[in-house]
Amino acid sequence: MSPLAVGRVRDGAYGAVHPPYLHADYRSTRLRSPDRPLILLPEELHDPTGPVYGDGRLAESDADLTRQHDGEPVGERIIVSGTVRDRDGRPVPGSLIEIWQANAAGRYLHERDRHPAPLDPNFTGAGRVLTDADGRYRFVSIKPGAYPWRNHQNAWRPAHIHLSIFGRAFTERLVTQMYFPGDPLFPADPIFNSVRDPAARDRLISRLDWETTTAEWALGFRFDIVLGGSNSTPLEA
Amino acid sequence: MAAGATPSQTVGPFFALGLCVRPRDELVDPGRADAIRLGGRVLDGAGDPVPDAMVEIWQADEDGGHRNGFGWGRCGTDADGRYEFVTVRPGGDGAPYATLLVFARGLLKPLMTRVYFPGEPANEADPLLSALTGAERAGLTADSAGGCYGFDIHLQGEQQTTFLAL
C-alpha cells in the first residue's frame, strides 16, 4: 500500500462558516488556540459514526425549563423550536440537544459566575430534548438576560442560549449559541462577531415565530440548525 | 442545494451546568479486568492547566465494533486541568485509537485529535500515523504506565498536540 498523503492547513486559511480558533478580540482564545498546522484527515479515514441517543430516558421536564421546580421562574416565557438538518437538507432524527442558559437576570447557576444578579430558586437553566422523526425539537424556557464579563472594559454578552447537538457523526458534533433578534449588544460582542461571514453570523439569530407563539402565554422563537459545517468544505459561492 | 451550516460558538465558562451534571467518564465498569484509564491534562500555550475544559471521547468497543450505547464519554477538567476516562482498548483490525474532542472557554470550536496506543504493532501500518512526521506521530500517541494511558493535550506552542482539522 502506498503511503497516504495528508494535507496540513493553517486554521483561518480556509472556510468561513465556523469562527477561527484565534480571535484576539476574544481574549481567552489567545493562549488556547493552536498555532501549529492542523492535519486534514483524508475523506477515507473519516469515522462515519457517532454516538446515538434513542433510549428515551428523558423526562418531560427536561424540555421545559419552567417546570423543574415547585414554582415558576421569573422572566419572559419563551418557546424555542426548530429543525435539525444536515448539509443536504435531510432531517436529523433522534439527536440529543442539550441546553444551558442564564436566568432572566443574566445569572448562571454556576459557582464561577460572579455577576451580582439574583439567582432564581425556580430556575436551573439546563435542559435536554431529542429531535423527533422529522428532526424537529421544541423546548420551553424563559428569555435569558444579558450579563457582564471581563473580556474588556464594560463587556456585556447579548442574551443567548447554549445548545449542544450530537448529530450523526462525531465530526458533526456542534456546540453553538442561539441569540435573539435585534439585540443591540451584537456589534460589541467578540464571540458573536468571531464568525466572519455575515450570512453565517445571521444564522445564529433566532427569529420571532408567530406560528409557535401561544396567545396569552409565551412568545415563540424559531432556531433551525444545520450540522456539518466543516471548515474544510470549500467556501460557498 | 446545500443549506448554510450553523456556526460553532464557544461552550463558555459555565457549560458544566448543562453538560456535566451526569458523570459520563466511565465507559465501562472500573472493576472489569480489561478496564484501562486514559487521561491527562489540558494545558494552554503558557503551560498552565485549563480548569474549564471538557473532553469527549468516541471509540470502538473491545471487538472493534460500535455496539449501541457504548463508546462515548465526557469528562470536565478539574482545577489541575485533569481529565480521565475508564474504558477499554478498542479492538478490531488495524491500529486501535480513540477520537477526542476538546471544548473550553476560549475555544470557539472544538479541537479534534486521536489517541493511539504505544507499543502497538499495528501502528506501523496505520494509514494516518504513517503519513505523519515523527513529532506529529508522537503527538497522537499516549504514554503508558501499568493500566494507565497518559495523554496530555497541549492547546498551543512547541508541544502542541497534533490536531485534526474539523
Interface residues (C-beta under 8 A of the other chain):
Chain A: M1 P3 L4 A5 V6 V9 D11 V17 H18 P19 P20 Y21 H23 Y26 R27 S28 T29 R30 L31 R32 S33 P34 D35 R36 L38 I39 L40 L41 E44 L45 D47 T49 G50 P51 V52 D55 R85 R87 D88 G89 E98 I99 W100 Y108 L109 H110 R112 D113 T124 G125 A126 G127 H162 S164 F170 T171 R173 L174 V175 T176 Q177 I191 F192 S194 V195 A199 A200 R201 R203 L204 D224 I225 V226 L227 G228 G229 S230 N231 S232 E236
Chain B: M1 A2 A3 G4 A5 T6 P7 S8 Q9 T10 V11 G12 P13 F14 F15 A16 L17 G18 L19 V21 D44 G45 A46 D48 V50 D52 E56 W58 H66 N68 G69 G71 W72 T99 L101 F103 A104 R105 G106 L107 L108 K109 P110 L111 M112 A125 P127 L128 S130 A131 L132 E136 L155 Q156 G157 Q160 T161 T162 F163 L164 A165 L166
